[in-house]
Every structure is written in structure tokens, then in C-alpha cells.
Amino acid sequence: MRSSLRVGIALAAAVLVTGCYKRGENLPLDVARDRVMVPEVEERTPPVPLPTLIEPTEVVKLGDQVWQASAKEYNLPAELVRMVGSAGGHSFYVLAWDDAPYDRLLVPIAGVENRYQEFVGVYD
């Protein structure tokens, strides 16, 4: 019993002594709270440019309907879309199984394969 007590006290003292080892200068709390951290590693890779989307203010008339660009994007394989026409300098696609009247049109995003931006119908 006495030997286990001595071992316990020795372990507790060792933990306390190693816990008090000063490894660096601690900052006061009010200084540390507002301090701006400096990164240890500088990132040198350039950011990937985002694809340029068509502005939502652009309105295109195709067939009997007026279409406006939305911010929604689709990532679709080429076999799931088919071309239905072009207007305003854009080629318009729909889902391969979709029949007229269409509820959405898709325009390929320039520079990105199999990515399409949605155009929605504008109703009066």
C-alpha cells in the first residue's frame, strides 16, 4: 500500500513538473485574442479561374417564348442533352427526353466540358 502511494505521488509530481516546463512565451489573453495569425506556409498556387456565366439580365427570344439566364448550373454528359436551336449568339440544348414546350433550356459554359447554364422561361 505504501509503495503504491509513493509511486502515485512520484507520478503526480512528474506530471506537474513536466506540465510546467516553459516551451515558449505565452501571450496575455487580451493580446492573444486580437492578434492576427501569420501563416507558417505561404500558398503559391494560383486560384482556379471560375467559368464565365451568362449574365442573368440577358434575355433571348427562341421560338414563341422569351428566356432568361439563371445562376443554376448542370453537370451533364453529352448523351443526355440535344441541341434545339440557337439565338443571341448561344446554342441552346434541352434534356434528351424533353419535348416542346420546354421548361428549361441549357447553354454550354465556355471552357468547361459537360457544364451547362440554365435558361428559364419568362412569363408575362
N, C-alpha and C positions, 0 to 999 in steps of 0.2 A: 504494500500500500504506500509506504513512504517513498519507495523508489519510483513508482508511477507518478506520484505527486511531484517529485524532483524533476522527472523528465518533462512533465506538463509545464512546470514553471520555466524550465530551460527553453522549451519550445516557444512559449509565450514571450519570453524575453528576446529570443532570436527574431521572432516575427516583428516585435515592436522596434527593435534596433534596426532591422533592415528596412522597415517601413519609414523610418526617419532619415534614411540616407538621402542627402541632398544631391539630386541629379542635375538640377538647373535652378535658375532663379524664377520663383513664382511671382506672377504679377498680382497686384491688388485687384480685387474683384471689380471695382468701378472702372479701372483702366482696362482690364481684360474684356469686359463686356462690350466696350465701344471700339476695340482695336480691330483694324482691318487685317485680315489674314493675308499673308503673302504666299502664293503657291510655291511649292518646292520644285515643281516641274513645269516648264513652260511648254504649252501646246503649240506645235509648229505646223500642224496640218491645216491647210486652208479649208474653210467650210464648203460643203457641197452646195452649189447653187440650186435654188428652188426652180422648178419648172415655171415658165411664164404662162399664166392662165389668161383667158379672155376676160376682159373687164365685165362685171355684171351689168353695166349701163348699156352695153351693146345689144341692140335689138335687131333681129333678122327676120325677114318675111320669107317663108318657104311654103309653097302651096297656098292654101287658104288660111293659114294660121301664122300668127306672129310669135316668135320665140325669143327668149331672153336667157343669157348665160347665168348659171348659178355657180356657187362655190363648191358644189358636190363633185367628187371625182370617183371614177370607177376603174378598177384594175381588172380588165377582161382579156381573155385570149382572143386572138383574131377570128377564130372559127365561131365565136358567139355573137359577132356583130356583122352587119351587112350595110353597105352604103345605099342611101336613099336619095341623095341629091347634094347639090352644092349651092350656096348663096352667100353673098357678102364676103367672098374670099375664103370660105370654110367648107370643108367636106363634111357632110352630116351622115351619121350612122345611127342605126337602131339595133335593138336586140334581134337576133336572127329569127326568132319565132314571133316577133311582133308584127301585127298588121295595122294598116291605116284605119282609123285615125290614131296617130301615135301619142302617147302620153309624155314621152321624153325623147329628145334627140341627143346624140353623143358626138362630140368633136374631139379628134385625137389631140393630145397635148404635145406640142412641138418638142422634139428632142427626147421624149420618153416613150419607150415601146410598150404597147398594150395598156396605156393610160388614157382615159377619156374624161372630158369635162362635160357635165350635163347641161343641156338647154331645156328649159321648161316652157310650156305654152302660156302665153299671156292672154287672159280673157278680158273682154270689155265689160 
